[in-house]
Amino acid sequence: MANTVTRTARAMRGERRTGTRHPLVAAAMVLPLAALLAYLFGGVDAVVTQASSVAGLMGR
């Protein structure tokens, strides 16, 4: 047990976990930034335009 290092001690030294993050946690971290960038650079308008074009081609 002497070699066991707690998560808090590792965090205080600036070390990171070597395990992987759950995909839903990763998505929750990335999606707000992606939405902000899409809004800032006009990506939302591009998606709406493409969706309406596809809907027009499908006859809706």
CHARMM internal coordinates of N, CA and C (Angstrom, degrees):
IC EDIT
DIST 1 N 1 CA 1.4527
DIST 1 CA 1 C 1.5208
ANGL 1 N 1 CA 1 C 111.58
DIST 1 C 2 N 1.3050
ANGL 1 CA 1 C 2 N 119.12
DIHE 1 N 1 CA 1 C 2 N -13.01
DIST 2 N 2 CA 1.4580
ANGL 1 C 2 N 2 CA 121.88
DIHE 1 CA 1 C 2 N 2 CA -177.47
DIST 2 CA 2 C 1.5227
ANGL 2 N 2 CA 2 C 111.58
DIHE 1 C 2 N 2 CA 2 C -67.85
DIST 2 C 3 N 1.3345
ANGL 2 CA 2 C 3 N 118.17
DIHE 2 N 2 CA 2 C 3 N -25.89
DIST 3 N 3 CA 1.4540
ANGL 2 C 3 N 3 CA 121.40
DIHE 2 CA 2 C 3 N 3 CA -179.10
DIST 3 CA 3 C 1.5238
ANGL 3 N 3 CA 3 C 112.75
DIHE 2 C 3 N 3 CA 3 C -87.79
DIST 3 C 4 N 1.2996
ANGL 3 CA 3 C 4 N 117.28
DIHE 3 N 3 CA 3 C 4 N -6.49
DIST 4 N 4 CA 1.4622
ANGL 3 C 4 N 4 CA 121.09
DIHE 3 CA 3 C 4 N 4 CA -178.92
DIST 4 CA 4 C 1.5244
ANGL 4 N 4 CA 4 C 109.82
DIHE 3 C 4 N 4 CA 4 C -74.32
DIST 4 C 5 N 1.3089
ANGL 4 CA 4 C 5 N 115.07
DIHE 4 N 4 CA 4 C 5 N 125.94
DIST 5 N 5 CA 1.4634
ANGL 4 C 5 N 5 CA 120.89
DIHE 4 CA 4 C 5 N 5 CA 179.41
DIST 5 CA 5 C 1.5128
ANGL 5 N 5 CA 5 C 107.57
DIHE 4 C 5 N 5 CA 5 C -112.42
DIST 5 C 6 N 1.3157
ANGL 5 CA 5 C 6 N 116.54
DIHE 5 N 5 CA 5 C 6 N 129.52
DIST 6 N 6 CA 1.4576
ANGL 5 C 6 N 6 CA 119.77
DIHE 5 CA 5 C 6 N 6 CA -178.87
DIST 6 CA 6 C 1.5199
ANGL 6 N 6 CA 6 C 110.82
DIHE 5 C 6 N 6 CA 6 C -74.56
DIST 6 C 7 N 1.3039
ANGL 6 CA 6 C 7 N 114.89
DIHE 6 N 6 CA 6 C 7 N 160.72
DIST 7 N 7 CA 1.4580
ANGL 6 C 7 N 7 CA 120.97
DIHE 6 CA 6 C 7 N 7 CA 178.94
DIST 7 CA 7 C 1.5207
ANGL 7 N 7 CA 7 C 111.39
DIHE 6 C 7 N 7 CA 7 C -60.06
DIST 7 C 8 N 1.3363
ANGL 7 CA 7 C 8 N 116.78
DIHE 7 N 7 CA 7 C 8 N -39.42
DIST 8 N 8 CA 1.4622
ANGL 7 C 8 N 8 CA 120.93
DIHE 7 CA 7 C 8 N 8 CA -179.75
DIST 8 CA 8 C 1.5183
ANGL 8 N 8 CA 8 C 111.54
DIHE 7 C 8 N 8 CA 8 C -64.30
DIST 8 C 9 N 1.3208
ANGL 8 CA 8 C 9 N 116.79
DIHE 8 N 8 CA 8 C 9 N -43.69
DIST 9 N 9 CA 1.4622
ANGL 8 C 9 N 9 CA 120.20
DIHE 8 CA 8 C 9 N 9 CA 179.71
DIST 9 CA 9 C 1.5273
ANGL 9 N 9 CA 9 C 110.36
DIHE 8 C 9 N 9 CA 9 C -64.33
DIST 9 C 10 N 1.3304
ANGL 9 CA 9 C 10 N 116.93
DIHE 9 N 9 CA 9 C 10 N -39.62
DIST 10 N 10 CA 1.4634
ANGL 9 C 10 N 10 CA 120.50
DIHE 9 CA 9 C 10 N 10 CA 178.41
DIST 10 CA 10 C 1.5250
ANGL 10 N 10 CA 10 C 110.62
DIHE 9 C 10 N 10 CA 10 C -64.53
DIST 10 C 11 N 1.3305
ANGL 10 CA 10 C 11 N 116.17
DIHE 10 N 10 CA 10 C 11 N -41.23
DIST 11 N 11 CA 1.4667
ANGL 10 C 11 N 11 CA 120.51
DIHE 10 CA 10 C 11 N 11 CA -179.55
DIST 11 CA 11 C 1.5228
ANGL 11 N 11 CA 11 C 110.91
DIHE 10 C 11 N 11 CA 11 C -65.89
DIST 11 C 12 N 1.3205
ANGL 11 CA 11 C 12 N 117.25
DIHE 11 N 11 CA 11 C 12 N -37.66
DIST 12 N 12 CA 1.4593
ANGL 11 C 12 N 12 CA 120.50
DIHE 11 CA 11 C 12 N 12 CA 179.93
DIST 12 CA 12 C 1.5237
ANGL 12 N 12 CA 12 C 111.78
DIHE 11 C 12 N 12 CA 12 C -66.18
DIST 12 C 13 N 1.3203
ANGL 12 CA 12 C 13 N 116.58
DIHE 12 N 12 CA 12 C 13 N -30.36
DIST 13 N 13 CA 1.4626
ANGL 12 C 13 N 13 CA 120.15
DIHE 12 CA 12 C 13 N 13 CA 178.12
DIST 13 CA 13 C 1.5201
ANGL 13 N 13 CA 13 C 112.19
DIHE 12 C 13 N 13 CA 13 C -85.35
DIST 13 C 14 N 1.3320
ANGL 13 CA 13 C 14 N 117.79
DIHE 13 N 13 CA 13 C 14 N -3.35
DIST 14 N 14 CA 1.4555
ANGL 13 C 14 N 14 CA 120.85
DIHE 13 CA 13 C 14 N 14 CA 178.22
DIST 14 CA 14 C 1.5154
ANGL 14 N 14 CA 14 C 114.13
DIHE 13 C 14 N 14 CA 14 C 84.83
DIST 14 C 15 N 1.3062
ANGL 14 CA 14 C 15 N 117.49
DIHE 14 N 14 CA 14 C 15 N 11.39
DIST 15 N 15 CA 1.4573
ANGL 14 C 15 N 15 CA 120.67
DIHE 14 CA 14 C 15 N 15 CA 178.85
DIST 15 CA 15 C 1.5191
ANGL 15 N 15 CA 15 C 109.98
DIHE 14 C 15 N 15 CA 15 C -82.95
DIST 15 C 16 N 1.3205
ANGL 15 CA 15 C 16 N 116.26
DIHE 15 N 15 CA 15 C 16 N 153.56
DIST 16 N 16 CA 1.4554
ANGL 15 C 16 N 16 CA 121.60
DIHE 15 CA 15 C 16 N 16 CA 178.47
DIST 16 CA 16 C 1.5141
ANGL 16 N 16 CA 16 C 109.89
DIHE 15 C 16 N 16 CA 16 C -110.97
DIST 16 C 17 N 1.3055
ANGL 16 CA 16 C 17 N 114.98
DIHE 16 N 16 CA 16 C 17 N 158.28
DIST 17 N 17 CA 1.4651
ANGL 16 C 17 N 17 CA 120.03
DIHE 16 CA 16 C 17 N 17 CA 174.53
DIST 17 CA 17 C 1.5102
ANGL 17 N 17 CA 17 C 109.65
DIHE 16 C 17 N 17 CA 17 C -68.56
DIST 17 C 18 N 1.2973
ANGL 17 CA 17 C 18 N 116.57
DIHE 17 N 17 CA 17 C 18 N 149.90
DIST 18 N 18 CA 1.4512
ANGL 17 C 18 N 18 CA 119.89
DIHE 17 CA 17 C 18 N 18 CA 178.83
DIST 18 CA 18 C 1.5212
ANGL 18 N 18 CA 18 C 111.95
DIHE 17 C 18 N 18 CA 18 C -93.51
DIST 18 C 19 N 1.3259
ANGL 18 CA 18 C 19 N 118.33
DIHE 18 N 18 CA 18 C 19 N -9.10
DIST 19 N 19 CA 1.4573
ANGL 18 C 19 N 19 CA 121.96
DIHE 18 CA 18 C 19 N 19 CA 179.93
DIST 19 CA 19 C 1.5164
ANGL 19 N 19 CA 19 C 111.96
DIHE 18 C 19 N 19 CA 19 C -74.26
DIST 19 C 20 N 1.3231
ANGL 19 CA 19 C 20 N 115.82
DIHE 19 N 19 CA 19 C 20 N 174.61
DIST 20 N 20 CA 1.4625
ANGL 19 C 20 N 20 CA 120.10
DIHE 19 CA 19 C 20 N 20 CA -179.95
DIST 20 CA 20 C 1.5188
ANGL 20 N 20 CA 20 C 110.11
DIHE 19 C 20 N 20 CA 20 C -98.42
DIST 20 C 21 N 1.3040
ANGL 20 CA 20 C 21 N 114.91
DIHE 20 N 20 CA 20 C 21 N 158.05
DIST 21 N 21 CA 1.4577
ANGL 20 C 21 N 21 CA 122.08
DIHE 20 CA 20 C 21 N 21 CA -179.80
DIST 21 CA 21 C 1.5209
ANGL 21 N 21 CA 21 C 108.59
DIHE 20 C 21 N 21 CA 21 C -90.69
DIST 21 C 22 N 1.3134
ANGL 21 CA 21 C 22 N 117.20
DIHE 21 N 21 CA 21 C 22 N 146.43
DIST 22 N 22 CA 1.4610
ANGL 21 C 22 N 22 CA 121.20
DIHE 21 CA 21 C 22 N 22 CA 177.38
DIST 22 CA 22 C 1.5246
ANGL 22 N 22 CA 22 C 108.98
DIHE 21 C 22 N 22 CA 22 C -63.89
DIST 22 C 23 N 1.3272
ANGL 22 CA 22 C 23 N 118.96
DIHE 22 N 22 CA 22 C 23 N 140.25
DIST 23 N 23 CA 1.4709
ANGL 22 C 23 N 23 CA 121.23
DIHE 22 CA 22 C 23 N 23 CA -177.68
DIST 23 CA 23 C 1.5293
ANGL 23 N 23 CA 23 C 114.10
DIHE 22 C 23 N 23 CA 23 C -57.39
DIST 23 C 24 N 1.3220
ANGL 23 CA 23 C 24 N 117.43
DIHE 23 N 23 CA 23 C 24 N -35.62
DIST 24 N 24 CA 1.4689
ANGL 23 C 24 N 24 CA 119.09
DIHE 23 CA 23 C 24 N 24 CA 179.18
DIST 24 CA 24 C 1.5263
ANGL 24 N 24 CA 24 C 111.40
DIHE 23 C 24 N 24 CA 24 C -68.75
DIST 24 C 25 N 1.3147
ANGL 24 CA 24 C 25 N 117.41
DIHE 24 N 24 CA 24 C 25 N -35.15
DIST 25 N 25 CA 1.4638
ANGL 24 C 25 N 25 CA 120.80
DIHE 24 CA 24 C 25 N 25 CA 176.94
DIST 25 CA 25 C 1.5277
ANGL 25 N 25 CA 25 C 109.17
DIHE 24 C 25 N 25 CA 25 C -66.79
DIST 25 C 26 N 1.3143
ANGL 25 CA 25 C 26 N 116.57
DIHE 25 N 25 CA 25 C 26 N -43.07
DIST 26 N 26 CA 1.4606
ANGL 25 C 26 N 26 CA 120.35
DIHE 25 CA 25 C 26 N 26 CA 178.71
DIST 26 CA 26 C 1.5311
ANGL 26 N 26 CA 26 C 110.46
DIHE 25 C 26 N 26 CA 26 C -62.38
DIST 26 C 27 N 1.3287
ANGL 26 CA 26 C 27 N 117.20
DIHE 26 N 26 CA 26 C 27 N -42.07
DIST 27 N 27 CA 1.4633
ANGL 26 C 27 N 27 CA 120.80
DIHE 26 CA 26 C 27 N 27 CA 178.92
DIST 27 CA 27 C 1.5288
ANGL 27 N 27 CA 27 C 110.81
DIHE 26 C 27 N 27 CA 27 C -64.63
DIST 27 C 28 N 1.3228
ANGL 27 CA 27 C 28 N 116.88
DIHE 27 N 27 CA 27 C 28 N -40.85
DIST 28 N 28 CA 1.4628
ANGL 27 C 28 N 28 CA 120.63
DIHE 27 CA 27 C 28 N 28 CA 179.23
DIST 28 CA 28 C 1.5269
ANGL 28 N 28 CA 28 C 111.37
DIHE 27 C 28 N 28 CA 28 C -64.13
DIST 28 C 29 N 1.3123
ANGL 28 CA 28 C 29 N 116.72
DIHE 28 N 28 CA 28 C 29 N -28.58
DIST 29 N 29 CA 1.4629
ANGL 28 C 29 N 29 CA 120.11
DIHE 28 CA 28 C 29 N 29 CA 178.99
DIST 29 CA 29 C 1.5265
ANGL 29 N 29 CA 29 C 111.16
DIHE 28 C 29 N 29 CA 29 C -78.97
DIST 29 C 30 N 1.3220
ANGL 29 CA 29 C 30 N 117.62
DIHE 29 N 29 CA 29 C 30 N -34.40
DIST 30 N 30 CA 1.4607
ANGL 29 C 30 N 30 CA 121.77
DIHE 29 CA 29 C 30 N 30 CA -172.51
DIST 30 CA 30 C 1.5249
ANGL 30 N 30 CA 30 C 113.03
DIHE 29 C 30 N 30 CA 30 C -89.85
DIST 30 C 31 N 1.3274
ANGL 30 CA 30 C 31 N 118.04
DIHE 30 N 30 CA 30 C 31 N -36.15
DIST 31 N 31 CA 1.4657
ANGL 30 C 31 N 31 CA 120.45
DIHE 30 CA 30 C 31 N 31 CA -172.85
DIST 31 CA 31 C 1.5293
ANGL 31 N 31 CA 31 C 114.80
DIHE 30 C 31 N 31 CA 31 C -59.89
DIST 31 C 32 N 1.3364
ANGL 31 CA 31 C 32 N 120.60
DIHE 31 N 31 CA 31 C 32 N -41.00
DIST 32 N 32 CA 1.4690
ANGL 31 C 32 N 32 CA 118.02
DIHE 31 CA 31 C 32 N 32 CA 178.26
DIST 32 CA 32 C 1.5347
ANGL 32 N 32 CA 32 C 112.81
DIHE 31 C 32 N 32 CA 32 C -61.77
DIST 32 C 33 N 1.3084
ANGL 32 CA 32 C 33 N 117.16
DIHE 32 N 32 CA 32 C 33 N -40.08
DIST 33 N 33 CA 1.4628
ANGL 32 C 33 N 33 CA 120.29
DIHE 32 CA 32 C 33 N 33 CA 177.75
DIST 33 CA 33 C 1.5192
ANGL 33 N 33 CA 33 C 110.72
DIHE 32 C 33 N 33 CA 33 C -67.26
DIST 33 C 34 N 1.3169
ANGL 33 CA 33 C 34 N 117.20
DIHE 33 N 33 CA 33 C 34 N -41.30
DIST 34 N 34 CA 1.4613
ANGL 33 C 34 N 34 CA 120.76
DIHE 33 CA 33 C 34 N 34 CA 178.94
DIST 34 CA 34 C 1.5270
ANGL 34 N 34 CA 34 C 110.90
DIHE 33 C 34 N 34 CA 34 C -62.64
DIST 34 C 35 N 1.3289
ANGL 34 CA 34 C 35 N 117.03
DIHE 34 N 34 CA 34 C 35 N -41.18
DIST 35 N 35 CA 1.4613
ANGL 34 C 35 N 35 CA 120.76
DIHE 34 CA 34 C 35 N 35 CA 178.97
DIST 35 CA 35 C 1.5307
ANGL 35 N 35 CA 35 C 110.59
DIHE 34 C 35 N 35 CA 35 C -65.54
DIST 35 C 36 N 1.3149
ANGL 35 CA 35 C 36 N 117.51
DIHE 35 N 35 CA 35 C 36 N -41.04
DIST 36 N 36 CA 1.4589
ANGL 35 C 36 N 36 CA 121.04
DIHE 35 CA 35 C 36 N 36 CA 178.40
DIST 36 CA 36 C 1.5258
ANGL 36 N 36 CA 36 C 111.42
DIHE 35 C 36 N 36 CA 36 C -63.05
DIST 36 C 37 N 1.3286
ANGL 36 CA 36 C 37 N 116.50
DIHE 36 N 36 CA 36 C 37 N -45.48
DIST 37 N 37 CA 1.4658
ANGL 36 C 37 N 37 CA 119.73
DIHE 36 CA 36 C 37 N 37 CA 179.26
DIST 37 CA 37 C 1.5281
ANGL 37 N 37 CA 37 C 111.68
DIHE 36 C 37 N 37 CA 37 C -65.30
DIST 37 C 38 N 1.3209
ANGL 37 CA 37 C 38 N 117.05
DIHE 37 N 37 CA 37 C 38 N -38.83
DIST 38 N 38 CA 1.4685
ANGL 37 C 38 N 38 CA 120.33
DIHE 37 CA 37 C 38 N 38 CA 177.63
DIST 38 CA 38 C 1.5239
ANGL 38 N 38 CA 38 C 110.23
DIHE 37 C 38 N 38 CA 38 C -62.44
DIST 38 C 39 N 1.3273
ANGL 38 CA 38 C 39 N 116.57
DIHE 38 N 38 CA 38 C 39 N -41.12
DIST 39 N 39 CA 1.4613
ANGL 38 C 39 N 39 CA 120.37
DIHE 38 CA 38 C 39 N 39 CA 179.06
DIST 39 CA 39 C 1.5347
ANGL 39 N 39 CA 39 C 110.91
DIHE 38 C 39 N 39 CA 39 C -66.81
DIST 39 C 40 N 1.3255
ANGL 39 CA 39 C 40 N 117.08
DIHE 39 N 39 CA 39 C 40 N -44.92
DIST 40 N 40 CA 1.4653
ANGL 39 C 40 N 40 CA 120.91
DIHE 39 CA 39 C 40 N 40 CA -177.42
DIST 40 CA 40 C 1.5266
ANGL 40 N 40 CA 40 C 112.85
DIHE 39 C 40 N 40 CA 40 C -64.98
DIST 40 C 41 N 1.3236
ANGL 40 CA 40 C 41 N 117.25
DIHE 40 N 40 CA 40 C 41 N -36.59
DIST 41 N 41 CA 1.4560
ANGL 40 C 41 N 41 CA 120.36
DIHE 40 CA 40 C 41 N 41 CA -175.28
DIST 41 CA 41 C 1.5241
ANGL 41 N 41 CA 41 C 113.54
DIHE 40 C 41 N 41 CA 41 C -101.99
DIST 41 C 42 N 1.3213
ANGL 41 CA 41 C 42 N 117.71
DIHE 41 N 41 CA 41 C 42 N 13.43
DIST 42 N 42 CA 1.4565
ANGL 41 C 42 N 42 CA 120.67
DIHE 41 CA 41 C 42 N 42 CA 174.72
DIST 42 CA 42 C 1.5100
ANGL 42 N 42 CA 42 C 114.67
DIHE 41 C 42 N 42 CA 42 C 79.87
DIST 42 C 43 N 1.2996
ANGL 42 CA 42 C 43 N 118.06
DIHE 42 N 42 CA 42 C 43 N 16.19
DIST 43 N 43 CA 1.4571
ANGL 42 C 43 N 43 CA 120.94
DIHE 42 CA 42 C 43 N 43 CA 179.95
DIST 43 CA 43 C 1.5125
ANGL 43 N 43 CA 43 C 113.19
DIHE 42 C 43 N 43 CA 43 C -67.16
DIST 43 C 44 N 1.3229
ANGL 43 CA 43 C 44 N 116.88
DIHE 43 N 43 CA 43 C 44 N -29.78
DIST 44 N 44 CA 1.4600
ANGL 43 C 44 N 44 CA 120.55
DIHE 43 CA 43 C 44 N 44 CA -179.60
DIST 44 CA 44 C 1.5206
ANGL 44 N 44 CA 44 C 109.32
DIHE 43 C 44 N 44 CA 44 C -65.81
DIST 44 C 45 N 1.3297
ANGL 44 CA 44 C 45 N 117.74
DIHE 44 N 44 CA 44 C 45 N -44.14
DIST 45 N 45 CA 1.4611
ANGL 44 C 45 N 45 CA 120.86
DIHE 44 CA 44 C 45 N 45 CA 178.45
DIST 45 CA 45 C 1.5188
ANGL 45 N 45 CA 45 C 111.29
DIHE 44 C 45 N 45 CA 45 C -62.82
DIST 45 C 46 N 1.3226
ANGL 45 CA 45 C 46 N 116.61
DIHE 45 N 45 CA 45 C 46 N -37.68
DIST 46 N 46 CA 1.4654
ANGL 45 C 46 N 46 CA 120.22
DIHE 45 CA 45 C 46 N 46 CA 179.58
DIST 46 CA 46 C 1.5266
ANGL 46 N 46 CA 46 C 110.81
DIHE 45 C 46 N 46 CA 46 C -64.84
DIST 46 C 47 N 1.3142
ANGL 46 CA 46 C 47 N 117.03
DIHE 46 N 46 CA 46 C 47 N -40.99
DIST 47 N 47 CA 1.4695
ANGL 46 C 47 N 47 CA 120.42
DIHE 46 CA 46 C 47 N 47 CA 179.39
DIST 47 CA 47 C 1.5165
ANGL 47 N 47 CA 47 C 110.37
DIHE 46 C 47 N 47 CA 47 C -66.73
DIST 47 C 48 N 1.3258
ANGL 47 CA 47 C 48 N 117.51
DIHE 47 N 47 CA 47 C 48 N -41.92
DIST 48 N 48 CA 1.4661
ANGL 47 C 48 N 48 CA 120.92
DIHE 47 CA 47 C 48 N 48 CA 179.22
DIST 48 CA 48 C 1.5233
ANGL 48 N 48 CA 48 C 109.91
DIHE 47 C 48 N 48 CA 48 C -63.78
DIST 48 C 49 N 1.3266
ANGL 48 CA 48 C 49 N 116.92
DIHE 48 N 48 CA 48 C 49 N -42.84
DIST 49 N 49 CA 1.4624
ANGL 48 C 49 N 49 CA 120.80
DIHE 48 CA 48 C 49 N 49 CA 179.42
DIST 49 CA 49 C 1.5206
ANGL 49 N 49 CA 49 C 110.92
DIHE 48 C 49 N 49 CA 49 C -62.17
DIST 49 C 50 N 1.3359
ANGL 49 CA 49 C 50 N 117.32
DIHE 49 N 49 CA 49 C 50 N -45.98
DIST 50 N 50 CA 1.4614
ANGL 49 C 50 N 50 CA 120.70
DIHE 49 CA 49 C 50 N 50 CA 179.36
DIST 50 CA 50 C 1.5231
ANGL 50 N 50 CA 50 C 111.25
DIHE 49 C 50 N 50 CA 50 C -64.06
DIST 50 C 51 N 1.3221
ANGL 50 CA 50 C 51 N 117.08
DIHE 50 N 50 CA 50 C 51 N -41.47
DIST 51 N 51 CA 1.4645
ANGL 50 C 51 N 51 CA 120.35
DIHE 50 CA 50 C 51 N 51 CA -179.66
DIST 51 CA 51 C 1.5170
ANGL 51 N 51 CA 51 C 111.16
DIHE 50 C 51 N 51 CA 51 C -64.13
DIST 51 C 52 N 1.3292
ANGL 51 CA 51 C 52 N 117.23
DIHE 51 N 51 CA 51 C 52 N -40.07
DIST 52 N 52 CA 1.4619
ANGL 51 C 52 N 52 CA 119.08
DIHE 51 CA 51 C 52 N 52 CA 178.88
DIST 52 CA 52 C 1.5257
ANGL 52 N 52 CA 52 C 110.85
DIHE 51 C 52 N 52 CA 52 C -69.78
DIST 52 C 53 N 1.3211
ANGL 52 CA 52 C 53 N 118.32
DIHE 52 N 52 CA 52 C 53 N -32.83
DIST 53 N 53 CA 1.4628
ANGL 52 C 53 N 53 CA 121.29
DIHE 52 CA 52 C 53 N 53 CA 176.50
DIST 53 CA 53 C 1.5213
ANGL 53 N 53 CA 53 C 111.00
DIHE 52 C 53 N 53 CA 53 C -65.98
DIST 53 C 54 N 1.3200
ANGL 53 CA 53 C 54 N 116.27
DIHE 53 N 53 CA 53 C 54 N -43.94
DIST 54 N 54 CA 1.4565
ANGL 53 C 54 N 54 CA 120.33
DIHE 53 CA 53 C 54 N 54 CA 178.70
DIST 54 CA 54 C 1.5202
ANGL 54 N 54 CA 54 C 110.41
DIHE 53 C 54 N 54 CA 54 C -65.29
DIST 54 C 55 N 1.3224
ANGL 54 CA 54 C 55 N 116.94
DIHE 54 N 54 CA 54 C 55 N -40.85
DIST 55 N 55 CA 1.4654
ANGL 54 C 55 N 55 CA 120.48
DIHE 54 CA 54 C 55 N 55 CA 178.20
DIST 55 CA 55 C 1.5288
ANGL 55 N 55 CA 55 C 110.43
DIHE 54 C 55 N 55 CA 55 C -63.17
DIST 55 C 56 N 1.3322
ANGL 55 CA 55 C 56 N 117.26
DIHE 55 N 55 CA 55 C 56 N -38.42
DIST 56 N 56 CA 1.4781
ANGL 55 C 56 N 56 CA 120.54
DIHE 55 CA 55 C 56 N 56 CA 177.01
DIST 56 CA 56 C 1.5177
ANGL 56 N 56 CA 56 C 111.58
DIHE 55 C 56 N 56 CA 56 C -64.89
DIST 56 C 57 N 1.3129
ANGL 56 CA 56 C 57 N 117.57
DIHE 56 N 56 CA 56 C 57 N -39.19
DIST 57 N 57 CA 1.4656
ANGL 56 C 57 N 57 CA 121.06
DIHE 56 CA 56 C 57 N 57 CA 177.85
DIST 57 CA 57 C 1.5276
ANGL 57 N 57 CA 57 C 111.94
DIHE 56 C 57 N 57 CA 57 C -66.69
DIST 57 C 58 N 1.3270
ANGL 57 CA 57 C 58 N 115.81
DIHE 57 N 57 CA 57 C 58 N -31.54
DIST 58 N 58 CA 1.4638
ANGL 57 C 58 N 58 CA 120.29
DIHE 57 CA 57 C 58 N 58 CA -179.99
DIST 58 CA 58 C 1.5289
ANGL 58 N 58 CA 58 C 111.43
DIHE 57 C 58 N 58 CA 58 C -81.85
DIST 58 C 59 N 1.3163
ANGL 58 CA 58 C 59 N 117.16
DIHE 58 N 58 CA 58 C 59 N -7.55
DIST 59 N 59 CA 1.4595
ANGL 58 C 59 N 59 CA 121.09
DIHE 58 CA 58 C 59 N 59 CA 178.05
DIST 59 CA 59 C 1.5161
ANGL 59 N 59 CA 59 C 114.21
DIHE 58 C 59 N 59 CA 59 C 81.96
DIST 59 C 60 N 1.3053
ANGL 59 CA 59 C 60 N 116.09
DIHE 59 N 59 CA 59 C 60 N 30.08
DIST 60 N 60 CA 1.4738
ANGL 59 C 60 N 60 CA 118.32
DIHE 59 CA 59 C 60 N 60 CA 178.99
DIST 60 CA 60 C 1.4912
ANGL 60 N 60 CA 60 C 110.87
DIHE 59 C 60 N 60 CA 60 C -106.44
END
COOR INIT
IC SEED 1 N 1 CA 1 C
IC BUILD
